Amino acid sequence: MDKRKLITDLQSQGIKLIDSSRGASGRKGGAGPSDHKAVIIDGTTVMIPVYTNVAAQSHYSLAEFHQQSVNYQKSHVLEKAGKGIASIQFPHQPKFYSFQTVDGIPYSHIALLHSHNVLATTVLQTCIRYNNQSTSCQFCAIGQSLSAGKTIARKTPEQLAEVAAAAVKLDGVEQLVMTTGTPNTTDRGAAYLSECAQAVKAKVNIPIQAQCEPPDDFSWFERMKEAGIDSLGMHLEVIEPKVRDRIMPGKAKVSLDYYFQAFTEAVKVFGWGQVSTYILAGLGDSLETIIITCDRLIKLGVYPFVVPFVPITGTPLANHKPPSSEFMYAIYSKVGAMLNHVGMSSQNIKAGCAKCGACSALSTFETASSSG
């Protein structure tokens, strides 16, 4: 099977685990790619849903593995309808997970490994909208890992610097992604992200992406850059007004016009291709809306990181059907061609989710051959 088609299928349908106790650990709850495992397919690391209701019914399944090596657990057999179709691998659990901070907090409660070389953290694990059903984003599980005792509400700059340095030294981590729940401040978390980035950069030289909502004052972009933040993510998630009101009623109060003003100003500071946004396909936006919006973003110098929506257990959208692989393939083909036309590449981003690329097949469609 074509590699791009396989990745697209797996990210929409997930993998049914035959014996989950034997495989590498995955993620449940929290921000970012939840209910997933990192899987290596022909040298490409991708995040695949495994703990969702849809994955439990997937045509794709994993047979148990047969051996281990120093770097990877090898020889897992991926099956479709009971027939072996590919050999895949799981990254090993990172070494830095074995340590605690000087104040006794497990490193894994401060930051986690995403994909195989990305350190990711939610610096503030709370959000002003999360506990109110009339304002909360229906897809979000930011409070789940906190309530389960797997993380802490506020990671200090000192803790983040300590863990980042260890992850670089012990596991060869190459970039740091810092996101945040939205605090009750007009800077929308930009101030705290800047403080954390400054502490990390003082201890270890690692590219950093920060992610937050557009702040009230765009001069924060300059301050974030000066603090050591290399790229910026401001995430639209969904686009059409009715979909925004239904899926994220609180965040929808921040208008699309304001987001695009923020994108324009942020690109002036961070540079062409160094600002990105998440677009969650499969929540109601039409194919046409997504393509038109991606075209508009690319023309501004913003990388549109389109990912298939993955329902997370315990959220209001836990039973929402993810997008079909055909829908995603059509988006990837068109957006990949747009990116190729202007020479915008995920690999040229200094840090961030789009740089990592593991939650989407989009990066595999960036070459000219993908446009047909």
C-alpha positions as CSV (number, residue, x, y, z in Angstrom):
1,M,0.0,0.0,0.0
2,D,1.1,3.5,-0.8
3,K,2.8,5.0,2.3
4,R,0.8,8.2,2.2
5,K,-2.5,6.3,1.8
6,L,-1.6,4.0,4.7
7,I,-0.7,6.8,7.1
8,T,-3.9,8.7,6.1
9,D,-6.0,5.6,6.7
10,L,-4.4,4.8,10.0
11,Q,-4.8,8.4,11.3
12,S,-8.5,8.3,10.4
13,Q,-9.3,4.7,11.4
14,G,-6.8,4.0,14.1
15,I,-5.3,0.7,15.0
16,K,-7.0,-2.0,17.1
17,L,-4.6,-3.4,19.6
18,I,-4.6,-7.1,20.0
19,D,-2.4,-7.1,23.1
20,S,-1.9,-3.6,24.3
21,S,0.0,-4.8,27.4
22,R,2.9,-5.8,25.2
23,G,3.4,-2.6,23.2
24,A,4.8,0.8,23.8
25,S,2.9,3.1,26.1
26,G,0.5,5.6,24.6
27,R,-1.2,8.8,25.7
28,K,-4.6,9.1,27.3
29,G,-6.1,12.5,28.0
30,G,-4.4,15.9,28.2
31,A,-3.6,18.4,25.5
32,G,-2.1,17.5,22.1
33,P,-2.2,14.0,20.5
34,S,-4.2,12.1,23.1
35,D,-5.4,8.4,23.0
36,H,-2.5,7.8,20.5
37,K,0.7,5.8,20.1
38,A,3.8,6.9,18.2
39,V,4.3,4.4,15.4
40,I,7.2,4.2,12.9
41,I,6.2,3.3,9.4
42,D,9.0,3.0,6.8
43,G,11.1,5.4,8.8
44,T,8.4,8.0,9.3
45,T,7.1,8.5,12.9
46,V,3.4,9.2,13.1
47,M,0.8,9.4,16.0
48,I,-2.0,6.9,15.5
49,P,-5.2,6.6,17.6
50,V,-5.3,3.4,19.5
51,Y,-7.5,4.1,22.6
52,T,-10.6,5.5,20.8
53,N,-13.9,3.8,20.2
54,V,-13.2,4.1,16.4
55,A,-9.8,2.4,16.8
56,A,-11.4,-0.5,18.7
57,Q,-13.5,-1.2,15.5
58,S,-10.7,-0.5,13.0
59,H,-9.9,-2.9,10.1
60,Y,-6.2,-2.4,11.0
61,S,-4.8,-4.3,14.0
62,L,-1.5,-5.0,15.6
63,A,-0.2,-8.5,16.2
64,E,2.3,-8.8,19.1
65,F,6.0,-8.0,18.6
66,H,8.8,-10.6,18.5
67,Q,12.1,-8.8,19.6
68,Q,13.6,-5.6,20.9
69,S,16.7,-3.6,20.0
70,V,18.5,-0.9,21.7
71,N,16.5,1.9,20.1
72,Y,13.2,0.4,19.0
73,Q,10.8,-2.5,19.8
74,K,10.8,-4.2,16.4
75,S,8.9,-6.6,14.2
76,H,5.3,-5.6,15.0
77,V,3.1,-6.9,12.2
78,L,0.4,-4.5,11.1
79,E,-2.6,-6.4,9.8
80,K,-5.7,-5.4,7.7
81,A,-8.7,-7.7,8.0
82,G,-6.4,-10.3,9.4
83,K,-3.7,-10.2,6.7
84,G,-0.2,-8.8,7.4
85,I,0.5,-5.8,5.3
86,A,3.4,-4.0,6.9
87,S,6.1,-4.2,9.6
88,I,6.1,-1.3,12.0
89,Q,8.0,-0.1,15.1
90,F,7.4,1.8,18.3
91,P,9.9,4.2,19.7
92,H,11.3,3.2,23.1
93,Q,10.2,4.9,26.2
94,P,12.5,7.9,26.7
95,K,15.3,7.7,29.3
96,F,14.4,11.1,30.9
97,Y,11.1,9.6,32.1
98,S,13.0,7.8,34.8
99,F,14.0,11.0,36.6
100,Q,12.5,13.5,39.0
101,T,13.0,17.3,39.3
102,V,15.0,18.6,42.3
103,D,11.6,19.3,44.0
104,G,10.5,15.7,43.5
105,I,8.2,15.9,40.4
106,P,8.5,13.1,37.8
107,Y,9.9,14.5,34.6
108,S,7.0,12.9,32.7
109,H,4.7,15.2,34.7
110,I,6.5,18.2,33.4
111,A,6.9,17.3,29.7
112,L,6.4,14.3,27.4
113,L,8.0,12.9,24.3
114,H,5.9,13.3,21.2
115,S,6.8,11.4,18.0
116,H,10.5,10.4,18.5
117,N,12.4,13.7,19.0
118,V,9.9,16.3,20.2
119,L,9.5,17.4,23.8
120,A,6.0,18.8,24.5
121,T,4.5,20.5,27.5
122,T,1.4,22.3,28.6
123,V,2.8,25.0,30.8
124,L,-0.5,25.8,32.4
125,Q,-2.8,22.8,32.6
126,T,-5.9,24.8,33.3
127,C,-8.1,27.0,31.1
128,I,-10.6,29.7,31.8
129,R,-13.1,27.9,29.5
130,Y,-12.6,24.2,30.3
131,N,-15.0,23.8,33.3
132,N,-17.9,25.7,31.8
133,Q,-19.9,23.7,29.2
134,S,-21.1,26.9,27.6
135,T,-17.6,28.0,26.8
136,S,-15.4,24.9,26.7
137,C,-14.0,23.5,23.5
138,Q,-15.9,20.2,23.0
139,F,-12.8,18.3,21.8
140,C,-10.5,19.3,24.6
141,A,-9.2,17.0,27.3
142,I,-6.7,19.4,29.0
143,G,-8.1,18.6,32.5
144,Q,-8.1,14.8,32.2
145,S,-4.4,14.2,32.8
146,L,-4.4,16.7,35.6
147,S,-7.3,15.1,37.4
148,A,-5.7,11.7,36.9
149,G,-2.5,12.9,38.7
150,K,-0.3,12.5,35.6
151,T,0.8,16.1,35.5
152,I,0.8,19.3,37.5
153,A,-1.3,22.5,37.0
154,R,1.7,24.9,36.5
155,K,5.1,23.9,35.3
156,T,7.7,26.4,36.6
157,P,10.3,27.8,34.2
158,E,13.0,26.1,36.3
159,Q,11.3,22.7,36.0
160,L,10.9,23.0,32.3
161,A,14.6,24.1,31.9
162,E,15.7,21.1,33.9
163,V,13.6,18.6,32.0
164,A,14.5,20.0,28.6
165,A,18.2,19.8,29.3
166,A,17.8,16.2,30.4
167,A,15.7,15.2,27.4
168,V,18.3,16.7,25.0
169,K,21.2,15.0,26.8
170,L,19.6,11.6,27.4
171,D,17.3,11.2,24.4
172,G,18.5,13.5,21.7
173,V,15.4,15.6,21.7
174,E,15.6,18.3,18.9
175,Q,12.8,20.7,19.6
176,L,10.4,21.9,22.3
177,V,6.7,22.7,21.9
178,M,5.1,24.7,24.7
179,T,1.3,25.1,24.7
180,T,-0.9,26.5,27.4
181,G,-4.5,26.5,28.6
182,T,-5.9,30.0,28.2
183,P,-5.4,32.0,31.5
184,N,-7.6,34.8,32.6
185,T,-5.1,37.4,31.4
186,T,-5.2,39.6,28.3
187,D,-1.9,38.3,27.0
188,R,-3.5,34.9,26.7
189,G,-0.5,33.1,28.1
190,A,2.2,34.9,26.1
191,A,3.8,36.4,29.2
192,Y,4.2,33.0,31.0
193,L,5.3,31.2,27.8
194,S,8.0,33.9,27.4
195,E,9.2,33.4,30.9
196,C,9.4,29.7,30.4
197,A,11.2,30.0,27.1
198,Q,13.8,32.4,28.6
199,A,14.6,29.9,31.4
200,V,14.9,27.0,29.0
201,K,17.2,28.8,26.5
202,A,19.4,29.9,29.4
203,K,20.0,26.2,30.2
204,V,19.9,24.4,26.8
205,N,20.0,25.5,23.2
206,I,16.9,24.0,21.7
207,P,14.4,25.4,19.2
208,I,11.1,26.3,20.8
209,Q,7.6,26.8,19.5
210,A,5.0,28.5,21.8
211,Q,1.3,28.1,21.2
212,C,-1.4,30.4,22.5
213,E,-4.5,32.4,21.5
214,P,-3.8,35.8,19.9
215,P,-2.9,38.2,22.7
216,D,-4.7,41.6,23.1
217,D,-1.5,43.4,22.3
218,F,0.5,42.3,19.3
219,S,3.7,43.7,20.7
220,W,3.8,40.4,22.7
221,F,5.1,38.8,19.5
222,E,8.3,40.8,19.7
223,R,8.6,40.0,23.4
224,M,8.1,36.3,22.8
225,K,10.8,36.3,20.1
226,E,13.2,38.2,22.4
227,A,12.6,35.6,25.1
228,G,13.9,32.8,22.8
229,I,10.7,31.6,21.1
230,D,11.6,30.6,17.6
231,S,8.1,29.9,16.0
232,L,4.5,30.6,17.0
233,G,1.4,28.6,16.8
234,M,-2.1,30.2,17.0
235,H,-4.7,27.6,16.4
236,L,-7.9,28.1,14.5
237,E,-9.1,24.5,15.0
238,V,-12.4,25.1,13.1
239,I,-13.4,27.8,10.6
240,E,-17.0,28.2,9.7
241,P,-19.0,30.4,12.1
242,K,-21.7,27.9,12.9
243,V,-19.1,25.2,13.4
244,R,-17.0,27.5,15.7
245,D,-20.1,28.3,17.8
246,R,-21.0,24.7,18.2
247,I,-17.6,23.2,18.7
248,M,-15.8,25.9,20.7
249,P,-18.4,28.4,21.9
250,G,-15.9,30.4,24.1
251,K,-13.0,30.5,21.8
252,A,-15.4,31.4,18.9
253,K,-15.7,34.9,20.6
254,V,-12.3,35.6,19.2
255,S,-13.2,36.4,15.6
256,L,-11.5,35.0,12.5
257,D,-10.7,38.6,11.5
258,Y,-8.8,39.0,14.7
259,Y,-6.9,35.8,14.1
260,F,-5.9,36.9,10.7
261,Q,-4.8,40.3,12.0
262,A,-2.6,38.4,14.5
263,F,-1.3,36.1,11.8
264,T,-0.2,39.0,9.7
265,E,1.6,40.7,12.6
266,A,3.2,37.5,13.9
267,V,4.7,36.7,10.5
268,K,6.4,40.1,10.5
269,V,8.1,39.1,13.7
270,F,8.8,35.4,13.4
271,G,9.2,35.2,9.6
272,W,7.5,33.7,6.6
273,G,6.7,30.0,7.3
274,Q,7.5,30.3,11.0
275,V,3.9,30.9,12.2
276,S,1.4,28.0,12.0
277,T,-2.1,27.1,12.9
278,Y,-4.0,23.8,13.6
279,I,-7.0,23.0,11.5
280,L,-9.1,20.0,12.8
281,A,-10.7,18.4,9.7
282,G,-13.9,16.4,10.3
283,L,-15.8,18.7,12.7
284,G,-18.1,20.2,10.2
285,D,-16.0,22.5,8.0
286,S,-16.5,21.7,4.3
287,L,-13.6,20.6,2.0
288,E,-14.0,23.9,0.2
289,T,-13.8,26.0,3.3
290,I,-10.7,24.2,4.5
291,I,-8.9,24.6,1.1
292,I,-9.9,28.3,0.7
293,T,-8.7,29.0,4.3
294,C,-5.4,27.2,3.8
295,D,-4.8,29.1,0.6
296,R,-5.4,32.4,2.5
297,L,-3.1,31.3,5.3
298,I,-0.3,30.3,3.0
299,K,-0.4,33.6,1.1
300,L,0.1,35.3,4.5
301,G,3.1,33.1,5.2
302,V,1.3,30.9,7.8
303,Y,1.7,27.1,7.6
304,P,-1.8,25.5,7.8
305,F,-1.3,22.3,9.8
306,V,-4.4,20.2,8.9
307,V,-5.0,17.2,11.0
308,P,-7.8,14.7,11.1
309,F,-10.0,15.1,14.2
310,V,-9.5,12.3,16.7
311,P,-12.3,11.9,19.3
312,I,-10.9,11.7,22.8
313,T,-12.5,9.5,25.5
314,G,-14.3,11.4,28.2
315,T,-15.0,14.5,26.1
316,P,-18.4,15.6,24.6
317,L,-17.1,14.6,21.2
318,A,-15.9,11.1,22.3
319,N,-18.3,9.4,19.9
320,H,-17.9,11.8,17.0
321,K,-17.0,10.0,13.9
322,P,-13.5,11.0,12.6
323,P,-13.2,12.2,8.9
324,S,-12.8,9.6,6.2
325,S,-9.4,8.9,4.8
326,E,-10.8,9.9,1.4
327,F,-11.7,13.4,2.8
328,M,-8.3,13.8,4.3
329,Y,-6.4,12.6,1.2
330,A,-8.3,15.1,-0.9
331,I,-7.3,17.9,1.5
332,Y,-3.7,16.8,1.8
333,S,-3.4,16.6,-2.0
334,K,-4.7,20.1,-2.6
335,V,-2.9,21.8,0.4
336,G,0.3,19.9,-0.4
337,A,0.3,21.3,-3.9
338,M,-0.2,24.8,-2.5
339,L,2.7,24.5,-0.2
340,N,4.9,23.1,-2.9
341,H,3.9,25.9,-5.3
342,V,5.2,28.6,-2.9
343,G,8.1,26.5,-1.4
344,M,6.7,26.4,2.1
345,S,7.8,23.2,3.9
346,S,7.3,21.8,7.4
347,Q,10.9,20.9,7.6
348,N,11.9,24.6,7.3
349,I,9.9,25.5,10.4
350,K,12.3,25.9,13.4
351,A,10.0,24.1,15.9
352,G,6.4,23.1,16.4
353,C,3.7,20.6,15.6
354,A,3.9,21.2,11.9
355,K,7.7,20.7,12.1
356,C,7.1,17.4,13.9
357,G,4.3,16.4,11.5
358,A,3.4,13.2,13.3
359,C,-0.3,14.0,13.8
360,S,-0.9,14.5,10.1
361,A,0.1,13.1,6.8
362,L,0.4,16.5,5.2
363,S,4.2,16.7,5.2
364,T,4.3,13.7,2.9
365,F,2.3,15.6,0.4
366,E,4.5,18.6,0.2
367,T,6.6,17.4,-2.8
368,A,5.6,18.0,-6.4
369,S,4.8,14.4,-6.9
370,S,2.0,14.6,-4.4
371,S,-0.1,17.1,-6.3
372,G,-1.3,14.6,-8.8
